[in-house]
Amino acid sequence: MDSLIPFFISLSVFTVWLLLLTYLYLDSVRHYKNLSINRGESLDKAINLIFKGLEQLHNELGKEKARILDLEKAQVRNVQKVSLKRFNPFDDTGGNQSFTMAMLDANNDGVVFSSLHGRSGTRIYAKPIKSGMQADHELSEEEQEVVNLASKD
């Protein structure tokens, strides 16, 4: 009989431990089932709704990334670099009424405008620029300067 006492003590401790674990498990399951989010929905429905929302956000993010790439490709040809210089090409007229302006895109392609103001009138010229260099017409010193300044931007 003496040898059965430790067995019964161990069995009692094991039974109490098993009952405690069962109670804790059932309490956590009951608590999980009672959890609700907005309008009495269960936690499962709320979690599924969150995952669906994340999927939609991921899809929209992919669309926006593609849209941004398209915009970046399209804007390469837009005027991005501008430089202006006023000067006096003739000694007999006062003030810096003449100017040269370069307008270039991301590839340094564009146009340089020159306005020469003299006593008899004002003349305006436009010359194409390719890759920051003259394309068809030779550039004056002022025109080359504004092209170089715009190309640095």
ZAMARGU-4260 file (C-alpha; in steps of 0.2 Angstrom, whole numbers, plus 5000, padded with zeros to 4 digits):
<rodrens>
0) 5000/5000/5000 | 5015/5011/5003 | 5020/5010/4985 | 5003/5016/4979 | 5003/5033/4988
5) 5016/5041/4976 | 5006/5035/4962 | 4990/5042/4968 | 4998/5059/4972 | 5006/5059/4954
10) 4989/5055/4947 | 4980/5068/4957 | 4993/5081/4952 | 4992/5076/4934 | 4973/5077/4934
15) 4973/5094/4942 | 4985/5100/4929 | 4975/5092/4915 | 4959/5101/4921 | 4968/5117/4923
20) 4974/5116/4905 | 4957/5111/4898 | 4949/5126/4907 | 4962/5138/4900 | 4960/5131/4883
25) 4941/5132/4883 | 4942/5149/4890 | 4953/5155/4876 | 4942/5147/4863 | 4927/5155/4870
30) 4936/5172/4871 | 4941/5170/4853 | 4924/5166/4847 | 4917/5181/4856 | 4929/5193/4849
35) 4920/5205/4836 | 4924/5219/4825 | 4911/5232/4819 | 4893/5227/4818 | 4895/5211/4827
40) 4906/5202/4814 | 4917/5188/4819 | 4936/5190/4820 | 4938/5178/4806 | 4927/5189/4795
45) 4937/5204/4800 | 4954/5196/4797 | 4948/5191/4779 | 4942/5208/4776 | 4959/5215/4781
50) 4968/5203/4769 | 4956/5208/4755 | 4960/5226/4758 | 4978/5222/4758 | 4976/5213/4741
55) 4967/5228/4734 | 4980/5240/4740 | 4994/5229/4732 | 4985/5229/4716 | 4983/5248/4716
60) 5001/5251/4721 | 5006/5240/4706 | 4995/5251/4694 | 5002/5267/4702 | 5020/5261/4699
65) 5016/5257/4681 | 5008/5274/4679 | 5023/5283/4687 | 5035/5274/4675 | 5024/5279/4660
70) 5025/5297/4666 | 5043/5297/4669 | 5046/5290/4651 | 5035/5303/4644 | 5042/5318/4653
75) 5060/5315/4646 | 5055/5325/4631 | 5048/5339/4641 | 5058/5356/4643 | 5067/5353/4660
80) 5082/5364/4658 | 5082/5383/4654 | 5096/5396/4654 | 5095/5414/4650 | 5108/5427/4647
85) 5106/5446/4642 | 5119/5455/4633 | 5123/5470/4622 | 5129/5464/4605 | 5131/5482/4597
90) 5142/5496/4604 | 5130/5509/4598 | 5115/5504/4607 | 5112/5506/4626 | 5108/5492/4639
95) 5107/5473/4638 | 5091/5472/4627 | 5097/5457/4618 | 5096/5439/4625 | 5099/5421/4622
100) 5089/5407/4630 | 5092/5388/4629 | 5077/5376/4633 | 5082/5358/4634 | 5075/5341/4639
105) 5083/5328/4649 | 5093/5322/4634 | 5100/5340/4631 | 5090/5341/4615 | 5080/5357/4612
110) 5082/5374/4605 | 5091/5390/4608 | 5083/5407/4605 | 5092/5423/4602 | 5085/5440/4601
115) 5097/5453/4594 | 5091/5471/4598 | 5098/5485/4587 | 5093/5503/4582 | 5084/5497/4566
120) 5074/5483/4575 | 5074/5467/4584 | 5078/5450/4576 | 5074/5433/4584 | 5083/5417/4579
125) 5080/5399/4584 | 5093/5385/4582 | 5090/5367/4586 | 5101/5358/4599 | 5105/5339/4599
130) 5114/5332/4615 | 5119/5349/4620 | 5128/5353/4604 | 5124/5363/4588 | 5113/5353/4576
135) 5112/5363/4560 | 5118/5380/4563 | 5134/5387/4572 | 5131/5394/4589 | 5138/5411/4595
140) 5148/5412/4610 | 5133/5418/4621 | 5122/5404/4613 | 5135/5391/4617 | 5137/5398/4635
145) 5118/5396/4639 | 5117/5379/4631 | 5132/5374/4643 | 5123/5382/4658 | 5107/5373/4654
150) 5115/5356/4651 | 5123/5356/4668 | 5106/5356/4677
</rodrens>
